[in-house]
């Protein structure tokens, strides 16, 4: 890239009420992207190609940043404009945004309107920082959605946002697991056993025996290998065929991710699945950049994927890893974010790592940005195939 946007932009996933990723939120709330940042971000095809078919929602403080040269690189069918509500106090802004909407852009008004400023008739779709302000229940016009709530950081906040009329959500609520009613812990024990088998490179017969005890995991594995991502026209009906089709290395990776799959075929997706895929792919890309061999890359990927297991199982990470016999540096990264792998895991957890954190992890801005594009592209494909 001619001009790397890092560290200007922050990327956060946006999901709908069915737990499906629908867009990516681009920018840091309170410090919207300016014209130069938008040109950096969209001036090459890298970003939109990487996140396809998802759209990008850009956070803007001022509609004046939408210059002709900027609009030339913002395709209206892929980009939503979330403009700070305070900008509507400036003469001509509401008319300008309404005109952009008529040309095909989807416009969201971000935040409550300034005192004395009426809601523009044509601009009824909103974005709100859920940590600061939410409309009362039912106050949002359903016909003008989808309305976006961001900084939705727990399930209580998510439920309040849903009641208020929002249907797109972004925030750490996605990392909260819940124990299904009637769960006696059997499924969790099966998954922990599977983790131990994967960590010690168990033979195929042991993995197959464990899979047979977990019908949901078996279902998702067979669904995956028969999906468009892998299909070659031959129906895969057994675990042995899956091993032959995927190869052992890829099989282990998918099984690691499938630990986060929905517990039942008819239940909604688990939003931790694409997040785990994102972390794994990011750490693997950085390891590959450093010249790490395939084993090192596998361990980096596994570290990223396993980093959410404490949230998935709702138990301390020390209890999760105690029987896995992981390499010392992987365990240190998971337990205390120590070592280079741990520092890079901290990067993967941060929405917008600062230059000092990057330097400590031995990563420069452009390399970090490219690793994120790769990781989001892969995580989006995972979410669509599992």
C-alpha positions as CSV (number, residue, x, y, z in Angstrom):
1,X,0.0,0.0,0.0
2,X,1.3,3.4,-0.8
3,X,0.1,4.9,2.5
4,X,-0.8,2.6,5.3
5,X,-3.8,3.8,7.3
6,X,-2.5,2.4,10.6
7,X,-2.9,3.7,13.3
8,X,-5.8,5.9,12.2
9,X,-8.4,3.2,11.8
10,X,-10.0,0.8,14.3
11,X,-12.0,-2.2,13.0
12,X,-14.9,-3.8,14.9
13,X,-17.3,-6.4,13.7
14,X,-21.1,-5.7,13.5
15,X,-23.6,-8.5,13.9
16,X,-27.3,-8.8,13.4
17,X,-29.8,-10.3,15.9
18,X,-29.2,-13.7,14.3
19,X,-25.5,-13.5,15.3
20,X,-24.3,-13.1,11.8
21,X,-21.6,-10.7,10.8
22,X,-23.1,-8.1,8.5
23,X,-20.6,-5.2,8.4
24,X,-17.4,-3.9,9.9
25,X,-17.3,-0.6,11.8
26,X,-14.3,1.5,10.7
27,X,-13.0,4.3,12.9
28,X,-12.8,5.2,16.5
29,X,-16.0,6.7,18.1
30,X,-15.3,10.3,19.0
31,X,-12.5,10.7,16.5
32,X,-14.1,10.2,13.1
33,X,-12.1,9.7,10.0
34,X,-11.0,12.8,8.1
35,X,-10.6,13.1,4.3
36,X,-6.9,12.1,4.4
37,X,-7.7,9.0,6.5
38,X,-10.6,8.0,4.2
39,X,-8.3,8.3,1.1
40,X,-5.7,6.2,2.8
41,X,-8.2,3.6,3.9
42,X,-10.1,3.2,0.6
43,X,-7.6,4.5,-1.9
44,X,-6.5,1.0,-2.8
45,X,-8.7,-2.1,-3.3
46,X,-7.2,-3.9,-0.4
47,X,-9.8,-3.2,2.3
48,X,-13.1,-3.8,0.4
49,X,-11.7,-6.9,-1.3
50,X,-10.6,-8.3,2.0
51,X,-13.9,-7.8,3.8
52,X,-16.2,-8.8,0.9
53,X,-19.1,-9.5,1.0
54,X,-19.5,-7.4,4.1
55,X,-20.0,-3.6,4.0
56,X,-17.9,-1.0,5.8
57,X,-19.5,1.6,8.2
58,X,-17.3,4.7,8.4
59,X,-17.5,6.9,11.4
60,X,-17.4,10.6,10.4
61,X,-17.4,13.8,12.5
62,X,-18.1,16.1,9.6
63,X,-19.8,15.7,6.2
64,X,-17.3,18.2,4.8
65,X,-14.7,15.3,4.7
66,X,-16.8,13.7,2.0
67,X,-15.0,15.6,-0.8
68,X,-15.4,14.6,-4.5
69,X,-12.1,12.7,-4.4
70,X,-13.1,10.8,-1.3
71,X,-16.5,9.9,-2.7
72,X,-14.7,8.6,-5.8
73,X,-13.2,5.8,-3.6
74,X,-16.3,5.1,-1.5
75,X,-18.6,2.8,-3.5
76,X,-22.2,3.5,-2.3
77,X,-23.1,-0.2,-2.5
78,X,-20.3,-1.1,0.0
79,X,-20.0,1.8,2.3
80,X,-22.4,3.2,5.0
81,X,-21.8,6.7,6.3
82,X,-22.3,7.2,10.1
83,X,-22.1,11.0,10.6
84,X,-21.9,12.5,14.0
85,X,-25.3,14.1,14.9
86,X,-23.6,17.4,16.0
87,X,-22.6,18.0,12.4
88,X,-26.3,18.6,11.6
89,X,-26.0,22.0,13.4
90,X,-24.0,23.2,10.5
91,X,-26.0,24.8,7.7
92,X,-26.3,22.6,4.6
93,X,-25.2,19.4,6.3
94,X,-28.6,17.8,6.4
95,X,-29.3,18.6,2.8
96,X,-25.9,17.3,1.7
97,X,-26.4,14.0,3.5
98,X,-29.9,13.7,2.1
99,X,-28.5,14.2,-1.4
100,X,-25.8,11.5,-0.8
101,X,-28.6,9.2,0.3
102,X,-30.4,9.8,-2.9
103,X,-27.3,8.8,-4.8
104,X,-27.3,5.4,-3.1
105,X,-25.3,5.9,0.1
106,X,-26.8,4.7,3.3
107,X,-26.6,7.4,6.0
108,X,-26.8,6.9,9.8
109,X,-27.0,9.8,12.2
110,X,-24.5,9.0,15.0
111,X,-25.7,10.1,18.4
112,X,-28.5,12.3,19.8
113,X,-29.4,15.4,17.9
114,X,-28.1,18.8,19.2
115,X,-30.6,20.9,21.1
116,X,-32.8,22.9,18.8
117,X,-32.0,20.7,15.7
118,X,-34.9,18.9,14.2
119,X,-34.6,15.4,12.9
120,X,-34.3,15.5,9.1
121,X,-37.2,13.7,7.5
122,X,-35.0,11.9,5.0
123,X,-32.4,10.8,7.6
124,X,-34.1,8.5,10.1
125,X,-31.5,5.7,10.5
126,X,-29.3,6.1,13.6
127,X,-26.2,4.8,15.3
128,X,-25.7,5.2,19.0
129,X,-22.9,4.6,21.5
130,X,-24.7,2.2,23.8
131,X,-22.4,3.1,26.7
132,X,-23.6,6.7,26.6
133,X,-27.1,7.1,25.3
134,X,-30.0,4.9,24.1
135,X,-33.4,6.0,22.9
136,X,-36.4,4.8,24.9
137,X,-38.0,1.4,24.0
138,X,-39.7,1.5,20.6
139,X,-38.6,5.1,19.8
140,X,-36.7,4.1,16.7
141,X,-38.6,3.9,13.4
142,X,-38.5,0.3,12.3
143,X,-39.0,1.1,8.6
144,X,-35.8,3.2,8.5
145,X,-33.3,0.7,9.9
146,X,-31.2,-1.2,10.4
147,X,-30.2,1.0,13.4
148,X,-26.7,0.4,14.8
149,X,-25.7,0.2,18.5
150,X,-22.0,0.1,19.3
151,X,-20.1,-0.3,22.5
152,X,-22.6,-3.0,23.4
153,X,-20.4,-4.6,26.0
154,X,-22.6,-7.1,27.9
155,X,-25.8,-9.0,27.4
156,X,-27.9,-6.7,29.5
157,X,-26.9,-3.8,27.3
158,X,-27.6,-6.0,24.2
159,X,-31.1,-6.7,25.4
160,X,-31.7,-3.0,26.2
161,X,-30.6,-2.1,22.7
162,X,-32.8,-4.7,21.1
163,X,-35.8,-3.5,23.1
164,X,-35.0,0.1,21.9
165,X,-35.3,-1.0,18.3
166,X,-31.7,-1.6,17.2
167,X,-31.0,-4.6,14.9
168,X,-27.2,-4.2,14.3
169,X,-24.8,-4.5,17.3
170,X,-21.1,-4.1,17.9
171,X,-19.2,-4.7,21.1
172,X,-17.8,-7.2,23.7
173,X,-21.2,-8.8,24.3
174,X,-20.1,-11.1,21.5
175,X,-17.5,-12.5,23.9
176,X,-20.0,-13.5,26.6
177,X,-21.0,-17.2,26.7
178,X,-24.0,-18.6,28.5
179,X,-24.5,-22.1,29.8
180,X,-27.6,-23.6,28.2
181,X,-30.5,-24.6,30.5
182,X,-30.1,-28.2,31.5
183,X,-26.4,-28.4,30.6
184,X,-24.7,-30.8,33.0
185,X,-21.2,-30.1,31.7
186,X,-21.0,-33.2,29.5
187,X,-20.4,-31.3,26.3
188,X,-17.7,-29.2,28.0
189,X,-15.9,-32.3,29.1
190,X,-16.0,-33.8,25.6
191,X,-14.6,-30.6,24.2
192,X,-11.8,-30.4,26.8
193,X,-10.9,-34.0,26.0
194,X,-10.9,-33.1,22.3
195,X,-8.6,-30.2,23.0
196,X,-6.1,-32.5,24.9
197,X,-6.1,-34.9,21.9
198,X,-5.5,-32.1,19.4
199,X,-2.7,-30.6,21.5
200,X,-0.8,-33.8,21.8
201,X,-1.3,-34.7,18.1
202,X,-3.4,-37.8,18.8
203,X,-3.9,-40.4,16.1
204,X,-7.0,-40.4,14.0
205,X,-8.7,-43.3,15.7
206,X,-8.7,-41.5,19.1
207,X,-10.1,-38.3,17.5
208,X,-12.8,-40.3,15.7
209,X,-13.8,-42.1,19.0
210,X,-14.1,-38.7,20.7
211,X,-16.1,-37.2,17.9
212,X,-18.6,-40.0,18.1
213,X,-19.4,-38.9,21.6
214,X,-20.2,-35.3,20.5
215,X,-22.9,-35.4,17.7
216,X,-23.0,-31.6,17.4
217,X,-19.2,-31.4,16.7
218,X,-19.5,-34.3,14.2
219,X,-22.4,-32.6,12.5
220,X,-20.5,-29.4,12.0
221,X,-17.3,-31.1,10.8
222,X,-19.2,-33.0,8.1
223,X,-21.2,-29.9,7.2
224,X,-18.0,-28.0,6.8
225,X,-16.2,-30.4,4.6
226,X,-19.2,-30.7,2.4
227,X,-19.6,-26.9,2.1
228,X,-18.8,-24.9,-1.0
229,X,-15.4,-24.1,0.6
230,X,-14.2,-27.7,0.1
231,X,-16.6,-29.6,-2.0
232,X,-15.3,-31.3,-5.1
233,X,-18.6,-33.0,-5.9
234,X,-18.1,-36.0,-3.6
235,X,-20.3,-36.3,-0.6
236,X,-18.2,-36.8,2.6
237,X,-20.0,-39.1,5.0
238,X,-17.4,-40.3,7.5
239,X,-14.6,-38.9,9.7
240,X,-12.1,-41.1,7.8
241,X,-13.1,-39.4,4.5
242,X,-12.9,-36.0,6.2
243,X,-9.3,-36.7,7.2
244,X,-8.5,-37.8,3.6
245,X,-10.3,-34.8,2.1
246,X,-8.8,-32.0,4.4
247,X,-5.5,-33.5,5.4
248,X,-4.5,-33.8,9.0
249,X,-3.1,-30.3,9.5
250,X,-6.2,-28.6,8.2
251,X,-8.5,-31.0,10.0
252,X,-6.9,-30.1,13.4
253,X,-7.3,-26.4,12.6
254,X,-11.0,-26.8,11.8
255,X,-11.6,-28.9,14.9
256,X,-10.0,-26.2,17.0
257,X,-12.4,-23.7,15.6
258,X,-15.4,-26.0,15.6
259,X,-15.2,-26.0,19.4
260,X,-16.9,-22.6,19.1
261,X,-19.7,-23.9,16.7
262,X,-23.3,-23.6,17.7
263,X,-24.3,-26.3,20.2
264,X,-27.3,-27.5,18.1
265,X,-27.9,-27.4,14.3
266,X,-30.9,-25.1,14.8
267,X,-29.4,-22.7,17.3
268,X,-27.9,-19.3,16.3
269,X,-24.2,-19.1,15.5
270,X,-21.7,-18.4,18.2
271,X,-20.1,-15.0,17.7
272,X,-16.9,-16.2,19.4
273,X,-16.3,-18.5,16.3
274,X,-15.3,-15.7,13.9
275,X,-13.5,-13.8,16.7
276,X,-11.4,-16.9,17.4
277,X,-10.7,-17.4,13.7
278,X,-9.7,-13.7,13.5
279,X,-7.2,-14.0,16.3
280,X,-5.7,-17.3,15.0
281,X,-5.3,-16.0,11.5
282,X,-3.7,-12.8,12.7
283,X,-1.1,-14.4,14.8
284,X,-0.4,-17.0,12.1
285,X,0.1,-14.2,9.5
286,X,2.6,-12.4,11.7
287,X,4.5,-15.6,12.4
288,X,4.7,-16.3,8.7
289,X,5.9,-12.8,8.1
290,X,8.8,-13.5,10.5
291,X,9.8,-16.6,8.6
292,X,8.3,-19.1,11.1
293,X,8.0,-22.7,9.9
294,X,4.7,-24.5,9.6
295,X,4.9,-25.9,13.1
296,X,5.5,-22.4,14.5
297,X,2.6,-21.0,12.4
298,X,0.3,-23.8,13.7
299,X,1.2,-22.9,17.3
300,X,0.6,-19.2,16.7
301,X,-2.8,-20.0,15.1
302,X,-3.7,-22.3,18.0
303,X,-2.8,-19.7,20.5
304,X,-5.2,-17.2,18.9
305,X,-8.0,-19.7,18.7
306,X,-7.6,-21.0,22.2
307,X,-7.4,-17.5,23.7
308,X,-11.2,-17.4,24.1
309,X,-11.7,-20.8,25.6
310,X,-11.9,-19.4,29.1
311,X,-14.9,-17.3,28.0
312,X,-16.4,-20.2,26.0
313,X,-16.2,-22.6,29.0
314,X,-16.7,-20.0,31.6
315,X,-13.8,-21.2,33.7
316,X,-10.3,-19.9,34.4
317,X,-7.8,-20.3,31.6
318,X,-5.4,-22.1,34.0
319,X,-8.0,-24.8,34.4
320,X,-8.6,-25.0,30.6
321,X,-4.9,-25.5,29.8
322,X,-3.8,-27.7,32.8
323,X,-4.2,-31.0,31.0
324,X,-3.3,-29.9,27.4
325,X,0.5,-30.2,27.7
326,X,1.0,-27.1,25.6
327,X,4.5,-25.8,24.8
328,X,5.7,-23.5,27.5
329,X,5.6,-20.3,25.4
330,X,2.1,-21.0,24.2
331,X,0.9,-21.6,27.8
332,X,2.7,-18.4,28.9
333,X,0.9,-16.4,26.2
334,X,-2.5,-17.8,27.1
335,X,-2.1,-17.4,30.9
336,X,-0.3,-14.1,31.2
337,X,0.3,-12.7,27.7
338,X,4.0,-13.2,28.2
339,X,6.7,-13.5,25.5
340,X,6.4,-12.4,21.9
341,X,3.4,-14.6,21.3
342,X,1.7,-13.1,24.3
343,X,2.5,-9.6,23.1
344,X,1.0,-10.4,19.7
345,X,-2.0,-11.9,21.3
346,X,-2.5,-8.5,23.1
347,X,-2.4,-6.9,19.7
348,X,-5.1,-9.2,18.4
349,X,-7.3,-8.4,21.3
350,X,-6.9,-4.6,20.8
351,X,-9.1,-2.8,18.4
352,X,-6.5,-0.2,17.8
353,X,-3.1,-1.0,19.2
354,X,-0.8,2.0,19.9
355,X,2.7,2.3,18.3
356,X,4.4,1.4,21.6
357,X,2.5,-1.9,21.9
358,X,3.4,-2.7,18.3
359,X,7.0,-2.0,18.9
360,X,7.1,-4.3,21.9
361,X,5.6,-7.1,19.8
362,X,8.1,-6.5,17.0
363,X,5.5,-5.5,14.5
364,X,5.3,-2.3,12.3
365,X,2.1,-0.6,11.3
366,X,1.9,-1.7,7.7
367,X,2.6,-5.3,8.5
368,X,-0.1,-5.2,11.3
369,X,-2.6,-3.7,8.8
370,X,-1.9,-6.4,6.2
371,X,-2.2,-9.1,8.9
372,X,-5.6,-7.7,9.9
373,X,-6.9,-7.6,6.3
374,X,-5.8,-11.3,5.9
375,X,-7.4,-12.3,9.2
376,X,-10.7,-10.5,8.6
377,X,-11.0,-12.0,5.1
378,X,-10.4,-15.5,6.5
379,X,-12.7,-15.0,9.6
380,X,-15.5,-13.8,7.3
381,X,-15.2,-17.0,5.2
382,X,-15.2,-19.2,8.3
383,X,-18.3,-17.5,9.6
384,X,-20.1,-18.2,6.3
385,X,-19.2,-21.8,6.1
386,X,-19.7,-23.1,9.7
